[in-house]
Amino acid sequence: MQNRIRAEREERGWTQAVLAERLEVSRQTVVALETGKYDPSLPLAFRLAALFGKRIEELFTPGAAK
């Protein structure tokens, strides 16, 4: 699944560590999400969307990771 997590994070000037802290996950989880090696659970996808002020569909697109 493709996602816009890195782009959204960078637009806000956040590091991976800051995003991880706000989501209450490890920085390694953020790395895996951004690289498409890990698809988030539905609750985590909702937390990401809420944190970025986006709909889940705006963050995630079906298909192969970049």
Summary of the structure (lengths in Angstrom):
residues: 66
radius of gyration: 10.5
end to end distance: 8.5
largest distance: 27.8
contacts: 156
relative contact order: 0.26
helix: 58%
strand: 6%
